[in-house]
Amino acid sequence: MNKQISGFSRTQNFQLYWVYGLPFGKGHTMLNHGLASWIVGNWQISGTLSRESGLPFGVGATSNINAGGQANSASQISPTVQILGGHDGSHPYYDGSAFANPPAGTLGSTGHYIGGLFGPGFFQMNANVSRIFPFDDGKIKLQLQGEAYNLTNTVVSANPGGSCCWTTNATSGAINYNGFAVISGTQSQPRYLVVAGYLRF
């Protein structure tokens, strides 16, 4: 039997969606008549907030397993794997020295996903502001809106590299990470803005 964590497992997931119509303009409690009613009425703000824990990852091997179509995994040589928290190519996210390539033709001991090894979490906030212009007693509505995706422009790192292993210079002791255990990409997009209009009838 082969048991493992699902690749889309997020142990914590918080989602917040909100919509708020500003209390101004005709039919509302504040500034509900005259020129002010027309200027500040029919505005709406909304948004979403996502906060999720990281996804699991596995550690693969580069040794030959001599089985066509079958990927191999690394062997864990340390009972614990320390999370170091690096978020770039020069500082490892976890301790890659806890793993080694198994001998050729030998299956590694770690399996597809390793319990307890999860990548960086995810955070994103989106926001929307819109104005509705009603015509013909509300039978026709023109809605103009502006949207901001990743409003805070937060960079969310991707999972670290999982192809074993590090190499160490015997003379200087310098480590060549070879992309292993370090983060080289992101799972987020930079902030971008969208302006749109909708005619509803």
SETOR-640499 format. One record per atom (N, C-alpha, C): residue in one letter; y, x negated, z. Coordinates in steps of 0.05 Angstrom, whole numbers, plus 5000, padded with zeros to 4 digits. Last residue first. Layout:
BEGIN
AYXZ/...
//
This chain:
BEGIN
F591355904621/F592056174614/F589556354613/R594155274632/R592055464640/R593055744634/L594954634612/L596054904607/L593755104612/Y596154024643/Y594254224637/Y595654494632/G597053314640/G598253584640/G596153784631/A597452684675/A596052884658/A597553144660/V596952004687/V598752224686/V597652434666/V593951534729/V593551714706/V595551944709/L593050854749/L594451104751/L594051264725/Y588750414787/Y589950504762/Y591050794765/R586549854823/R588050104824/R589050174796/P580349564798/P583149544808/P584449824807/Q573949794821/Q575849754799/Q578649724811/S568249494854/S570549664853/S572249604828/Q564449124861/Q563449394854/Q565749594852/T564748444836/T565748664852/T564448924843/G561847774843/G562848014829/G563748224848/S559347384872/S560847304848/S562047534833/I557147144933/I558147374919/I559947284896/V551046784946/V553946804945/V554747044928/A545646734942/A546646814968/A549746824969/F546246314886/F544446444905/F545846494932/G549146014851/G549546304851/G547846454870/N547945494867/N546645604843/N546945904840/Y549845204910/Y548745464915/Y547345584891/N548844574930/N549444724905/N548144994908/I551444224984/I549644444976/I550644554949/A551343535003/A552743764992/A550743974981/G549043075020/G548443315036/G549843565026/S549342604992/S551742705005/S551242945023/T543742514979/T545642304987/T547942405003/A541242984964/A539942814984/A541842604995/N544143594956/N544343324947/N543343134970/T540244174954/T541844004970/T541743714960/T540044824927/T539244544925/T541144374940/W537645494940/W539645284942/W538345014936/C533645854890/C534445784918/C536745584917/C533146564884/C532746324901/C532446074883/S537447034869/S535446874855/S535246604869/G541447394885/G538847394899/G536647244885/G548347424903/G546247344884/G543547314899/P550748004940/P550547714934/P548247664915/N553748604914/N551648464929/N551548174922/A561048594908/A558348674900/A556348534918/S566848794946/S565048594935/S562248714928/V572549124932/V569949164945/V567948974931/V579249124944/V577148984929/V574549014945/T583849654942/T581949504958/T579749384941/N588349954928/N587549714912/N585749534927/T589350434950/T589950204966/T589349934952/L587450774909/L590250774916/L591050524932/N583350864870/N583450624887/N586350574896/Y587551234828/Y584851164835/Y584850884848/A592151724826/A591851444832/A589051394842/E595352184783/E593052114798/E592951814803/G599852724774/G599452434773/G597152364792/Q600853304733/Q599853164757/Q599652864752/L602753954717/L603153674712/L602253524737/Q600854564691/Q600554384714/Q600854094704/L602955184675/L603054914665/L602854734690/K600155814667/K600955614685/K600855334672/I600656504657/I600456244644/I601556034664/K601156894695/K598956914676/K598456654661/G605656884727/G603356734735/G600956744717/D609557174699/D608557274724/D605857134733/D610456794657/D609457064652/D608057174676/F608756174689/F610256334669/F608956604666/P609255654738/P608155914729/P609956054709/F607855014743/F610055174733/F608855434723/I605854574794/I605054794777/I607554954769/R604653894804/R606654114805/R605854324785/S601053414845/S601353584821/S603553794826/V597752824862/V600052994867/V600653154842/N592352494891/N593252654869/N595752814878/A588251914905/A590352104912/A591352244887/N582751574935/N584051674911/N586051884920/M579951014964/M581651244969/M582951314943/Q573850694983/Q575750764962/Q577351014970/F569050215001/F571350375010/F573150444986/F562649985020/F564350084999/F566550255011/G559749375047/G560249655045/G562249725024/P555648835023/P558148935033/P558449245029/G548348915031/G550748795020/G553248915033/F543148805078/F544848995063/F547448845055/L537348695106/L539148555088/L540648755071/G533849025134/G535948885148/G537948735131/G528148915094/G529349065115/G531548905130/I528848755027/I528148645053/I529648815074/Y525448964968/Y527848974985/Y527048895013/H520448734950/H522648794932/H525348804947/G517548164987/G517648424975/G520148484959/T516847655011/T519047835020/T518948115008/S513147274997/S512547445020/S514647655026/G510847164929/G512547114952/G512047324974/L504646984900/L506547184906/L508247104930/T503446414859/T503146544885/T505346744890/G504346124814/G502046294814/G501546434840/A507445584848/A506845714823/A504245874825/P509545724916/P508145554896/P507545714871/P515946064926/P513046024932/P511845834911/N522245814945/N520545904923/N517545864931/A524946055007/A523945844990/A522345964967/F529946215057/F528046285036/F527246035020/A533846065090/A531646205103/A529446275083/S538045865063/S536045675071/S533645805085/G541746265056/G539746235036/G537546035043/D544646675098/D543546415099/D541146385079/Y549747055062/Y547547025081/Y546346745079/Y554146935032/Y554147185047/Y551947175069/P557146275028/P554846465025/P555146705043/H562546064993/H561746125021/H559546335020/S563846014941/S563645764957/S562745814985/G564446504916/G562346324906/G562046064922/D565646984969/D566346844945/D564146644938/H565047175021/H565547374999/H566547224974/G560647095078/G562346985056/G562647185033/G557247255119/G559647415113/G561447295092/L552447105142/L554746925146/L557347055137/I546947335173/I549047425155/I551547265161/Q540846995178/Q543547025189/Q545447125167/V534547215185/V536447135164/V539247195174/T528846985220/T531247145219/T533047035196/P524446645211/P523946925221/P526447105220/S524146305149/S525446325175/S525046605185/I522046355100/I520946135117/I522246125144/Q519946815055/Q521746775078/Q520546575097/S519446714986/S518046715012/S520146665034/A521747144932/A521646894948/A520046934973/S518047484881/S519947474903/S519647214918/N517347574810/N516447474836/N518647474856/A515848074761/A517747894774/A516647814801/Q511648144707/Q511748174736/Q513747974747/G510948064653/G512348304661/G512648334691/G504947684663/G506947794644/G508248054654/A504147224708/A503347504704/A505547634688/N505446734732/N503346744711/N502247034708/I509646614763/I507446764776/I505046804757/N513746074773/N512146214754/N509746354767/S519746134812/S517146014807/S515546194789/T524346374827/T524346254800/T521646124793/A524846994862/A523946724860/A524046634831/G529547434897/G527547364877/G526947064876/V530747844948/V531047564941/V528747484922/G534348474949/G532048304952/G532648014944/F538648924986/F538048734964/F535548574970/P541749555000/P539849345005/P539549164981/L548949685003/L546249734991/L544349504998/G553349845059/G552349705036/G549549775027/S556450475077/S555250215083/S554050105058/E562650775055/E559650765055/E558750485063/R567551215047/R566850985063/R563850975067/S572551525010/S569651455011/S569351205028/L576752055002/L576351805017/L573351765019/T581352394959/T578652344969/T578552084983/G586552904953/G585352644952/G582552634961/S592853234940/S589953234946/S588952944945/I598453674940/I597353404942/I594453424949/Q602954074903/Q600354044916/Q599553754917/W608354524895/W607354244896/W604754244911/N611155004892/N608754964876/N607854674874/G618154824902/G615755004903/G613554914886/V622754534898/V620654434916/V618154604917/I625754814858/I625454524858/I623054434874/W625755364872/W624655274846/W624154974845/S628055354922/S625355464919/S624055364893/A633155174911/A631355004927/A628455094923/L635355624886/L634855374870/L632855194885/G632156194919/G634356044907/G633455794892/H627056154970/H628756304952/H630956114941/N624155885008/N622756064991/N624556234973/L623855475049/L625355435024/L624255625002/M617555675076/M619955505077/M621155485050/T613055995068/T614656035092/T617255885093/H612156275002/H611456095024/H613456135047/G613956564959/G611456644971/G610556474994/K617256014929/K616756304929/K614056374940/G617455424971/G617655574947/G617055874951/F612755055011/F615455105001/F615255274976/P608354785037/P609255055044/P612055115036/L603854474991/L606254445007/L607454725012/G596954494996/G599254604981/G601654604999/Y592154014997/Y594254145013/Y596454234995/V585553805002/V587553924985/V589554065003/W580453305008/W582553465020/W584453564998/Y574453005029/Y575953125006/Y578053315018/L570752465050/L572852655057/L574352745032/Q564652195069/Q566252285046/Q568252495056/F560651675091/F562751855099/F564451935074/N554651425108/N556151525084/N558151735093/Q549750945124/Q552151095133/Q553751175108/T545650725095/T545050845121/T547351005132/R543750805032/R546150745047/R545850885074/S539250644983/S539450715011/S542150625022/F537650544932/F540250674935/F540650764964/G532650304936/G534850144926/G537550274928/S529050424995/S529950514969/S532450354961/I524749945024/I527150105026/I527950184998/Q517549995017/Q520049855016/Q522350055020/K510549855014/K512750025025/K515349865025/N504549904984/N507049754982/N509349934992/M497649835000/M500050005000/M502549825000/
//
